[in-house]
Amino acid sequence: MKRIIMISTLVLATFFIAMAPYSISTQNDDNHDIVSIAQDTDNLSTLVAAIEAAGLVDVLKGDGPFTVFAPTNAAFEALPDGTLESLLMPENRDQLVKILTYHVISGEVMSGDLSNGMKAGTVEGSEVTITLGDFGVRVNGANVEAADIDASNGVIHVIDAVILPPQDNSGY
């Protein structure tokens, strides 16, 4: 019993320490939509630049609700050299939109709603798979670093990798 209490305390402490970089002021929750929270979070500045380049700002400021799996700056930096720069070019906007909308689920999905092996349809049209285990929560293999960041139009879960939609190998 003592061990369970100690482990639970350690897990909660780790969660609150991990959440610290994602804390924002919520004095006026009506103005803290998904985009505003990302803009106020230094560790999500690359995501904000990608959202702007893709022309998705107004969509993600909309009514929602949305669930966004938000890759950190480090997640974008881990992409192969030149990938991010290429995606941010106007001629690659369609590909960027496809990747970013693969990180969005229509509706609000909180961490307590998740189950191991759960599949969730994305705005892009494909599904992501949620895995729960000793390692924590993963979305298509990306680790959830911070969960349940409440926004006026949904929720943000910060992840440590950029997840990519499945390739269309149909030849069309």
C-alpha distance (Angstrom), angle and dihedral (degrees) to the residues before:
residue distance angle dihedral
M1 . . .
K2 3.79 . .
R3 3.81 89.4 .
I4 3.82 92.1 51.8
I5 3.80 91.6 51.6
M6 3.81 91.3 48.1
I7 3.82 92.5 48.8
S8 3.82 91.7 46.5
T9 3.79 90.8 50.6
L10 3.80 91.1 48.5
V11 3.82 91.8 49.5
L12 3.82 92.1 49.8
A13 3.80 92.4 46.6
T14 3.80 90.7 49.7
F15 3.81 90.4 49.3
F16 3.81 93.3 51.9
I17 3.81 92.3 46.1
A18 3.81 90.1 49.2
M19 3.81 90.6 49.6
A20 3.81 93.9 53.5
P21 3.84 96.1 88.5
Y22 3.81 89.3 51.9
S23 3.79 98.4 50.6
I24 3.77 117.4 117.0
S25 3.76 136.2 174.6
T26 3.78 111.2 -90.9
Q27 3.78 99.3 -171.9
N28 3.81 89.8 131.7
D29 3.80 108.0 28.5
D30 3.82 91.8 -179.2
N31 3.81 89.6 71.2
H32 3.79 96.6 44.1
D33 3.76 101.2 89.9
I34 3.79 122.0 155.8
V35 3.81 94.4 -85.6
S36 3.82 94.0 46.1
I37 3.79 91.7 51.5
A38 3.81 91.2 48.6
Q39 3.82 89.7 48.8
D40 3.82 89.8 51.9
T41 3.82 92.0 50.4
D42 3.82 114.7 81.1
N43 3.80 92.2 -159.1
L44 3.83 90.8 60.4
S45 3.82 99.2 49.8
T46 3.82 93.6 111.0
L47 3.80 89.7 52.7
V48 3.80 89.2 51.5
A49 3.82 90.7 51.7
A50 3.81 89.6 50.1
I51 3.83 92.4 48.2
E52 3.80 89.3 51.1
A53 3.83 93.3 47.1
A54 3.81 90.3 49.3
G55 3.80 92.5 50.3
L56 3.81 92.1 -122.2
V57 3.82 99.1 125.5
D58 3.81 95.3 100.3
V59 3.81 92.0 44.9
L60 3.82 93.2 52.3
K61 3.80 90.7 44.5
G62 3.81 88.3 53.3
D63 3.77 128.4 104.2
G64 3.79 97.2 -83.2
P65 2.88 130.1 135.5
F66 3.80 94.3 -139.7
T67 3.78 134.4 170.2
V68 3.80 110.8 -147.3
F69 3.78 125.3 -165.6
A70 3.81 96.9 -153.8
P71 3.82 117.5 -158.3
T72 3.80 115.3 -144.1
N73 3.79 124.1 -124.3
A74 3.82 87.8 -101.5
A75 3.82 89.3 55.0
F76 3.80 90.4 57.2
E77 3.82 91.1 43.9
A78 3.82 89.0 55.8
L79 3.81 91.3 62.6
P80 3.81 114.4 104.3
D81 3.82 114.1 -79.8
G82 3.78 112.5 -77.5
T83 3.81 95.4 12.2
L84 3.80 97.2 107.9
E85 3.79 93.2 43.0
S86 3.81 89.6 50.6
L87 3.81 93.3 48.2
L88 3.81 91.4 51.4
M89 3.83 91.7 57.3
P90 3.82 113.6 105.9
E91 3.81 92.4 -123.2
N92 3.84 89.8 60.1
R93 3.80 95.7 48.8
D94 3.84 94.1 114.5
Q95 3.81 91.4 55.4
L96 3.82 91.4 46.9
V97 3.82 91.0 50.0
K98 3.81 89.8 50.6
I99 3.82 91.9 51.6
L100 3.80 95.1 44.8
T101 3.81 95.1 46.0
Y102 3.81 87.5 52.0
H103 3.83 84.8 66.4
V104 3.83 92.5 56.6
I105 3.80 130.9 79.9
S106 3.78 121.0 -168.2
G107 3.79 107.1 -120.3
E108 3.78 132.5 28.4
V109 3.80 115.1 -70.9
M110 3.79 113.4 -177.3
S111 3.80 122.4 -165.1
G112 3.81 90.3 -105.8
D113 3.82 88.7 60.6
L114 3.81 93.1 59.4
S115 3.78 126.2 103.1
N116 3.79 131.3 -175.3
G117 3.79 111.4 -87.5
M118 3.79 92.3 12.5
K119 3.79 114.9 158.1
A120 3.77 120.0 -151.1
G121 3.79 127.2 -170.3
T122 3.78 114.8 -126.0
V123 3.78 129.3 -145.9
E124 3.83 86.4 -110.5
G125 3.82 88.5 64.1
S126 3.81 102.3 -110.7
E127 3.79 128.2 94.6
V128 3.79 132.1 -109.7
T129 3.79 122.2 -150.6
I130 3.80 122.0 -133.9
T131 3.79 117.6 -149.0
L132 3.81 123.6 -168.2
G133 3.78 123.0 -166.8
D134 3.77 148.3 117.7
F135 3.81 87.8 -56.8
G136 3.82 91.5 59.7
V137 3.79 127.1 -115.6
R138 3.79 123.3 -24.6
V139 3.78 132.8 -172.6
N140 3.81 109.6 -156.0
G141 3.81 87.4 -26.8
A142 3.82 95.8 -48.3
N143 3.80 112.4 122.9
V144 3.79 118.3 -123.6
E145 3.82 104.4 -126.4
A146 3.81 97.0 179.8
A147 3.78 127.5 12.3
D148 3.79 139.5 -163.6
I149 3.80 99.4 21.2
D150 3.78 97.4 172.2
A151 3.80 119.3 -136.5
S152 3.79 129.8 -180.0
N153 3.82 89.2 -110.3
G154 3.80 102.2 34.2
V155 3.76 142.7 -48.4
I156 3.81 137.7 -62.2
H157 3.80 126.6 -144.8
V158 3.82 111.9 -170.8
I159 3.82 114.3 -139.0
D160 3.80 133.0 -168.8
A161 3.83 98.7 -133.3
V162 3.77 140.6 43.9
I163 3.80 106.4 -113.5
L164 3.78 118.1 -146.7
P165 3.79 127.5 -147.0
P166 3.80 117.1 -117.7
Q167 3.78 115.0 -85.6
D168 3.79 117.9 -107.3
N169 3.78 102.5 -123.2
S170 3.78 95.7 171.8
G171 3.80 92.4 105.8
Y172 3.80 92.9 -125.2
